[in-house]
Amino acid sequence: MKTLTRYPLITIILLYLAANFLMFFNNGMFWDDWCLITSEGIREIAIGVGVPFMIPIHSFLINLTTKPALLYHILTGIIEILGIIIFYKSLLLLKVNPSHVFILTLFFALLPYNSAKITMSVFMYTMGFFFFLLAVLLFIYF
């Protein structure tokens, strides 16, 4: 049974990577990312949206490399793939028909929502959605 459930997930992840490949390896910054270049901008945005704990995370990621946009895009892709896996596992734990699991996960993975969050300024929402999916999986599991 494990091999039957693994191949559809690999297919979905490969389709997700193919659909978003150019975005992940784009070093460009989008119009709303420029405010994160300065520490004042990071502070203003994080406090403005109510997530001051993101200030050190953004500061760390911005100063980690000379190409922060590329780092954010790759991290977003990794987090989104983990979210796809969690969504898939949640449906399996709910004992949804495997063919429906494939279709639902494929729909979830290829929704424009998953590619729209590639900007640096909404990285906090990417992380928040990942933790939401993880909480759902843990709730179903336990």
C-alpha positions as CSV (number, residue, x, y, z in Angstrom):
1,M,0.0,0.0,0.0
2,K,2.9,2.4,0.7
3,T,4.1,2.2,-2.9
4,L,0.6,2.9,-4.2
5,T,0.4,6.1,-2.2
6,R,3.9,7.3,-2.8
7,Y,3.9,7.5,-6.6
8,P,0.9,9.9,-6.9
9,L,2.6,12.2,-4.4
10,I,5.8,12.2,-6.3
11,T,3.9,13.0,-9.5
12,I,2.1,15.9,-7.8
13,I,5.4,17.3,-6.5
14,L,7.0,17.1,-9.9
15,L,4.0,18.8,-11.5
16,Y,4.2,21.5,-8.8
17,L,8.0,22.0,-9.4
18,A,7.4,22.1,-13.2
19,A,4.6,24.7,-12.8
20,N,6.7,27.0,-10.6
21,F,10.3,26.3,-11.6
22,L,11.0,29.7,-13.1
23,M,9.6,31.5,-10.0
24,F,11.7,29.5,-7.6
25,F,15.0,30.4,-9.3
26,N,14.1,34.0,-10.1
27,N,16.4,36.4,-8.2
28,G,14.1,39.3,-8.9
29,M,12.3,41.2,-6.3
30,F,8.7,42.1,-6.7
31,W,7.2,45.6,-6.2
32,D,6.2,44.9,-2.5
33,D,9.5,43.3,-1.6
34,W,11.6,46.4,-1.6
35,C,10.3,47.5,1.8
36,L,12.1,44.5,3.3
37,I,15.6,45.6,2.3
38,T,16.0,48.0,5.3
39,S,15.6,47.0,8.9
40,E,13.1,49.8,9.4
41,G,10.9,48.4,6.5
42,I,11.0,44.9,8.0
43,R,10.0,46.3,11.4
44,E,7.2,48.5,10.0
45,I,5.7,45.6,8.0
46,A,6.0,43.0,10.7
47,I,4.4,45.3,13.4
48,G,1.8,46.6,10.9
49,V,0.5,43.1,10.2
50,G,0.7,42.0,13.8
51,V,3.7,39.5,13.6
52,P,6.6,41.2,15.4
53,F,8.2,37.8,15.9
54,M,9.0,37.8,12.2
55,I,11.4,40.7,12.5
56,P,14.4,38.6,13.5
57,I,13.5,35.9,11.0
58,H,13.3,38.4,8.1
59,S,16.5,40.1,9.3
60,F,18.3,36.8,9.5
61,L,17.2,35.7,6.0
62,I,18.0,39.1,4.4
63,N,21.5,39.2,5.8
64,L,22.2,35.5,5.2
65,T,23.1,35.9,1.5
66,T,23.7,38.5,-1.1
67,K,20.7,37.2,-3.1
68,P,17.9,37.3,-0.5
69,A,15.1,37.1,-3.1
70,L,16.4,33.8,-4.4
71,L,16.7,32.4,-0.9
72,Y,13.1,33.4,-0.1
73,H,11.8,31.9,-3.3
74,I,13.6,28.6,-2.7
75,L,12.4,28.5,0.9
76,T,8.9,29.2,-0.1
77,G,9.1,26.3,-2.6
78,I,10.4,24.0,0.1
79,I,7.7,25.0,2.6
80,E,5.0,24.7,-0.1
81,I,6.2,21.2,-1.0
82,L,6.1,20.2,2.7
83,G,2.5,21.7,2.8
84,I,1.5,19.5,-0.1
85,I,2.9,16.4,1.6
86,I,1.0,17.3,4.8
87,F,-2.2,17.9,2.9
88,Y,-1.8,14.5,1.1
89,K,-1.1,12.7,4.4
90,S,-4.1,14.4,6.1
91,L,-6.5,13.2,3.4
92,L,-5.0,9.7,3.7
93,L,-5.6,9.7,7.5
94,L,-9.2,10.7,6.8
95,K,-9.5,7.6,4.7
96,V,-10.5,9.5,1.5
97,N,-10.6,7.3,-1.6
98,P,-7.0,7.3,-3.0
99,S,-8.1,8.5,-6.5
100,H,-9.9,11.4,-4.8
101,V,-6.8,12.1,-2.7
102,F,-4.7,12.4,-5.8
103,I,-7.2,14.8,-7.5
104,L,-7.7,16.9,-4.4
105,T,-4.0,17.2,-3.7
106,L,-3.2,18.0,-7.3
107,F,-5.9,20.7,-7.2
108,F,-4.4,22.1,-3.9
109,A,-0.8,22.0,-5.3
110,L,-1.6,23.8,-8.5
111,L,-3.9,26.4,-7.2
112,P,-2.7,29.9,-8.0
113,Y,-2.6,30.5,-4.2
114,N,0.5,28.4,-3.9
115,S,2.4,30.4,-6.5
116,A,1.0,33.8,-5.5
117,K,2.9,33.6,-2.2
118,I,6.3,33.6,-3.7
119,T,7.0,37.2,-2.8
120,M,9.3,38.0,0.1
121,S,6.8,40.3,1.8
122,V,4.2,37.5,2.3
123,F,6.7,34.9,3.5
124,M,5.0,35.1,7.0
125,Y,1.8,33.9,5.4
126,T,3.6,31.0,3.8
127,M,4.9,29.9,7.2
128,G,1.6,30.5,8.8
129,F,-0.2,28.3,6.3
130,F,2.4,25.6,6.7
131,F,1.8,25.6,10.5
132,F,-1.9,25.6,10.0
133,L,-1.6,22.5,7.8
134,L,0.7,20.8,10.3
135,A,-1.8,21.6,13.1
136,V,-4.6,20.0,11.0
137,L,-2.5,16.9,10.4
138,L,-1.6,16.5,14.1
139,F,-5.3,17.1,15.0
140,I,-6.4,14.3,12.7
141,Y,-3.6,12.0,13.7
142,F,-4.2,12.3,17.5
